[in-house]
């Protein structure tokens, strides 16, 4: 067996104590955050539906795209057997798409009424 190292000279504080290995002389590094894989992932179509639904104020095209992507996402999520998530985002995208189409429709209708009554 080997002998332990000699003690440090008097007056020297030495390295900071280690919290994991008491004799190592250096503080322990923080462990990275770990998130175990659950086997599920969010549907990209659902994310795209929500994002395009948020642009409903840009005329009718994003609303239509949002509705189509939302329905495709719902079908994909249903057929995935539980490996895909994002049903709420897909529904929100569909709703925002219809809201956008409705708002644009009301604006166009209001414009026609204002033009015809002048």
JOFEN-V543021 format. One record per residue. RES is the residue in one letter. PHI is phi in whole degrees, 0 to 359 (none if undefined). PSI is psi in degrees with one decimal (* if undefined). Layout:
BEGIN
res->RES phi->PHI psi->PSI
res->RES phi->PHI psi->PSI
END
This chain:
BEGIN
res->X phi->none psi->147.9
res->X phi->270 psi->159.5
res->X phi->272 psi->151.4
res->X phi->292 psi->156.2
res->X phi->295 psi->154.6
res->X phi->293 psi->156.2
res->X phi->292 psi->153.3
res->X phi->292 psi->160.3
res->X phi->296 psi->156.6
res->X phi->295 psi->139.8
res->X phi->92 psi->-10.2
res->X phi->265 psi->124.1
res->X phi->287 psi->-26.8
res->X phi->84 psi->174.3
res->X phi->290 psi->160.1
res->X phi->295 psi->152.4
res->X phi->290 psi->150.0
res->X phi->265 psi->138.7
res->X phi->273 psi->-20.8
res->X phi->263 psi->-50.2
res->X phi->245 psi->98.4
res->X phi->306 psi->-28.1
res->X phi->267 psi->-0.3
res->X phi->287 psi->-35.6
res->X phi->93 psi->-4.4
res->X phi->233 psi->147.0
res->X phi->292 psi->151.3
res->X phi->286 psi->142.1
res->X phi->283 psi->148.5
res->X phi->290 psi->137.8
res->X phi->285 psi->139.8
res->X phi->293 psi->151.0
res->X phi->295 psi->137.4
res->X phi->239 psi->128.2
res->X phi->240 psi->111.0
res->X phi->294 psi->146.2
res->X phi->290 psi->130.1
res->X phi->261 psi->-12.2
res->X phi->90 psi->-3.4
res->X phi->247 psi->154.9
res->X phi->215 psi->156.1
res->X phi->281 psi->137.6
res->X phi->292 psi->128.3
res->X phi->295 psi->-32.7
res->X phi->295 psi->-36.2
res->X phi->293 psi->-41.5
res->X phi->297 psi->-44.9
res->X phi->297 psi->-37.4
res->X phi->297 psi->-43.9
res->X phi->294 psi->-43.2
res->X phi->295 psi->-45.7
res->X phi->291 psi->-30.1
res->X phi->294 psi->-29.4
res->X phi->289 psi->-16.7
res->X phi->261 psi->31.5
res->X phi->296 psi->-20.2
res->X phi->280 psi->-2.3
res->X phi->268 psi->24.2
res->X phi->99 psi->-159.6
res->X phi->273 psi->-29.4
res->X phi->302 psi->-49.3
res->X phi->299 psi->-32.0
res->X phi->295 psi->-43.6
res->X phi->294 psi->-44.6
res->X phi->299 psi->-41.4
res->X phi->298 psi->-42.0
res->X phi->294 psi->-44.9
res->X phi->296 psi->-47.5
res->X phi->296 psi->-36.9
res->X phi->297 psi->-43.1
res->X phi->292 psi->-38.8
res->X phi->296 psi->-39.4
res->X phi->295 psi->-43.3
res->X phi->299 psi->-41.7
res->X phi->294 psi->-42.0
res->X phi->295 psi->-41.6
res->X phi->294 psi->-40.5
res->X phi->294 psi->-38.3
res->X phi->277 psi->-5.7
res->X phi->280 psi->-12.9
res->X phi->73 psi->26.5
res->X phi->94 psi->2.2
res->X phi->273 psi->-13.9
res->X phi->244 psi->143.2
res->X phi->239 psi->178.4
res->X phi->116 psi->16.6
res->X phi->301 psi->-41.6
res->X phi->297 psi->-40.1
res->X phi->293 psi->-39.1
res->X phi->296 psi->-43.5
res->X phi->294 psi->-40.9
res->X phi->298 psi->-39.8
res->X phi->297 psi->-41.0
res->X phi->296 psi->-45.9
res->X phi->298 psi->-45.9
res->X phi->297 psi->-35.7
res->X phi->298 psi->-44.9
res->X phi->292 psi->-36.9
res->X phi->297 psi->-44.2
res->X phi->298 psi->-43.9
res->X phi->296 psi->-39.9
res->X phi->296 psi->-42.4
res->X phi->295 psi->-45.7
res->X phi->297 psi->-39.8
res->X phi->298 psi->-42.4
res->X phi->295 psi->-38.8
res->X phi->296 psi->-42.6
res->X phi->294 psi->-42.9
res->X phi->299 psi->-43.9
res->X phi->297 psi->-37.0
res->X phi->294 psi->-43.5
res->X phi->297 psi->-41.6
res->X phi->297 psi->-43.0
res->X phi->292 psi->-34.0
res->X phi->288 psi->-40.2
res->X phi->286 psi->-24.1
res->X phi->268 psi->-0.5
res->X phi->278 psi->*
END
